[in-house]
Amino acid sequence: MRPNHIQIISPDHKFGFAQEDVWKVKFLDAYKAEATLSKGGDSQVISGKWSTIYDQAFRVELDNGLRFVSNFRYNIKPNWSEDPLKDGA
């Protein structure tokens, strides 16, 4: 309901869906990607490409037409630095 607002989710929260598939995606050089869906012992590698969406997410487009978006996770630090270069941030 509030875009660009920090959303805090408890560390023990479990996300789930009634049905789900698990894809493993390899991010390769030259913005290429390889995705594997494992179902019942069978697995197939599908090629594609990846890109970033600003500093917010990865986008993966596979050659079979499937597309995925995965947002980056940011952790809120308990304090901030007066001199981030000095502190190694």
WOHUFEN-V548317 format. One record per run of one state. SS is the DSSP state (2 for helix, 1 for strand, 0 for the rest). FROM is the first residue (numbers start at 1). TO is the last residue. If there is no record, write none. Layout:
SS_FROM_TO, SS_FROM_TO
This chain:
0_1_22, 1_23_27, 0_28_28, 2_29_31, 1_32_39, 0_40_41, 1_42_53, 0_54_56, 1_57_62, 0_63_66, 1_67_71, 0_72_83, 2_84_87, 0_88_89
